Amino acid sequence: MAQVKEFSVEEKLTSLLTLQKIESKLDELHILKGELPMEVADLEDEITGLHARQTRIEEEINGVTDFIEQRKNAIKEAEALVKKYEKQSSNVKNNREFEAINKEIEMQQLEMKLAEKHIKDATEEIAEKAVLLDKAKKNIAAKEGVLATKKGELEKIIAANEKEEKHFNKMAADAREHVDGRLLGSYEKIRRSYRNGLAVVPVERDACGGCFNAIPPQKQSEIRQHKKVMICENCGRILVDEDLNSKVQIS
């Protein structure tokens, strides 16, 4: 049965520090992008919403336009009935028939007036919606202009750093395979806790390189001995000595 090699604390720390330095390089590349990726995503979402609003306004205008056509057809039908009833009125034989026809004519005339009012109101509504539609289109055009600019800036940054980012991503993947599993879990948890992503830091000028809290001489001595993994009591980061830190170089 093959024996599993047991790595020393120094070897474990070296592997972990190597991963930290590689991922710090990746963090630097991500910082170059700044807020651009988030801004681009937000703008794309906003433009999608604006397009939906534009479509909704256009559908509303189309619906009102159809309503106006229906009202115009209603007026034509009423006009045709008025002509029909007027023609019939010349052939009535008594007052009752005459009054009945007049009532029908009055009803159709009232229908025409009501339809005309509906058309007037609907035309005003279309005018109002046309203003909103114009604003929506101008807003979309403005946002798309900003989006194009930001996308261009982001693409330039990505293109300039693509080779380097691929290089460090591969290095990070390889480095992870050499880190102790339990230590890797702790490292990732600590790394997520800080915006700068620093989970492993050197002791510099007698202080933690992460939170700058003073490290007692006795603890510094223990850190240099590499007998166990030491953490900062203030921030919880994993501590390494300056000598080990200077030995691990990434390029």
N, C-alpha and C positions, 0 to 999 in steps of 0.2 A: 504494500500500500504506500502510495507516494505521500511524502510529508509536505504539509503546507508550511511555507516559509513564514516565520514570525518576524515582522518588521519591528525595528527599534522605534522608540518615540521620536528620535531625531529624523529617521526616514519618513515616518508618518507626517511629521510637521513639515518636512521639506516638500513632500508631495502636495500637502494642503496649501502651503505657501505658494508653490508653483501655480496651482489652480487659481488662487486668489489674484496673483499678479497678472495672469492671462485674462481673467474675467474683468479685472480693473482696466486692462487695455481695451476690452470690448466696451466697457462702460464709457470710456473716453470717446470712443467712436460714436456711441449713441448720444452722448452729450453734444457732439458736433451737430447732430440733427436737431437738437433742441426740442422745442414744442411742435416742430413742423409736422411730424406724423399725426399727432393728435389734432392739430389745426386742420390738416387736410381731411381727416376722417370726419371731424365736426362739420366742416364746410360741405362735404359730400352729403351728409345726412340732412343738413339744412336745405341744400338745393333740391334734394329728393322731396322734402316737405313742401317747398315752394312750387315745385312742378305739380304736386298733388293738388295744391291750392289753385293753381292756374287751371288745371283740368276741371276742377269742381266749378269754378266761376264760368268757364266756357260751357259746361253742361247746363248750368243755370240759365245762361243767356240763350242757349239753344232751346231750352224748355219754355222760356218766356216768349221767344220768337215763334215757336209752334202755337202757343196760346193766342198770340196776336193774329196769326193766320186763321185759327179757328174762329176768332171773333169777327174777322173780315168776312169769312164765309157765312157766318151767321147773319151779318148785315145784308149780304147779297141775297140770301134766302128770304129774309124779311122784306127786302125791297121787291122781290119777285112776288111774294104773297100780297103785298100792298097793291101792286099793279093788278093782280088777279082779282082782289076784292073790289077795287075801284071799277074794274070792267064789269064785275057782277052787279055792282050797285046801280048800273044804268038799266038793268033788267028786273029790278025788284018790283013786286006787285003790291006790297003793303008796307006800312011803317015798321012793323015788327021785324021783317026781313032786313029793312034798311038799317034799323038800329043794331041788329045783330052783326051786320057787315061792318058798320062803323066801329063797333067794339073790337072786332078782329083787326081792323086797320089801326086803331089806337094801340092795341096790344103789340102789334108788330113794330109800330113807330117807337113805342117805349123800349122794345127789345133792341132796336137800332141805337137809341140813345144810350142804353146801358152798355151795349157792346162798344160804342165809341168811347165811353168813359173808361171801360176796361182797357181798351187799346191805348188811350192817353196815359193811364197809370202804368201800364206795362212798358210803354216806350220810355217813360221816365226811369223806370226800374232798370231797363237795359242800359240807359245812359250812365246811371250810377255804377252798374256792374262793369261797364266798359272802362270807367276810370280805375276801378279796382284791378281789372285785368291788365291795364297798361302799367300800373304800379308794380304788379306782380312780375310782369315780363321784364321791366327795367331792373327790379331787384334781383331777379335770376341772372340777368346779363352782368350786373355788377359783381355778384357773388362768384359767377363762373370766371370772371376776369381775375379776381383775387385768388381763386382756386388754381387757375392755370399758372399764375406767378409762383405760388407756394409749391405747387407740384414741380415746377421747373427748378426751383431752388433745392428741393429735396432730392430730385433726380441727380442734380449735379454733385451733391454731397455723397449720395450713395455710389455714384459712378467713380468718384475720386477715392473712395475708401473701400470699394467692393472687394478688391484683391486682398487688402489687409484684413478685412472683417472675416473673409473666408478662411484665411490663414489662422487667425486666432480662434475661430470657431472650431476648426479641426484640432488645434492644440488643446483647447478646453475639453473637447470630447475625449481625447487621448489621456489627458491629465486626470480626468474623473475616474478612469479605469484603475488608476494607481492609488487612489485615496481610500483609506479605510472607511468601510460602509457607515459605521456608527459616527465616525468623525465627520464624514460628509453630510450626514443628516443634521448634525449640530451646526456645521458651517452654513448650510443653506438656510436654516432657521434664523441664525444670527444675521446673515446677509440680507434677508428679507426685512429685518427690523430696522435697517438704516438706509437712508436715501442714497448715501454714497457707496453702498454695497460692500463696505469694509467689514469683514468678519475676522480676518487674521491681520494683526498689526504688530510692528516692532516696538520695543521699548526704546524711546528716544529721549535723551536728556532726562533720564530718571522718571519718565512719565509714559503713560499709555499713549500709543500713537493714534488711538481712535478718539478718546474722550479727554486726553491730556491730564488725567488724574495721576497724582504722584504714585510711583511704585516703590515700596520699601526696599532697601538694599538686600535684605534677606531673601525676599521674593525674587529679586532680579538674579540673585545667585542661583536659585532653584531653576529659573527659566533657562539660564545658560547651561545648566547641567543636563538638560533634555531627558530627565528621568520620568517626567509625567507632563501631560498637557496642562498648561497653566492658563487661567483666564483672569481678565480684569474684574476685580470685585465691584467696580463702579458701573461699567457698561456691559460686561459679559462677553467681550470680544476675546478671541484666542490670542495669546501673547507669544512672541518669538523674540530672541535676542538679536541685537544689531549684526553680529557676525553671521548668523544664519541668514538673516535678511539680505545682507550684501552678497552672499554666495549665490542666491537664487536670482538669476538674471533672465529676462525674457526679451526675445527679439524676433 
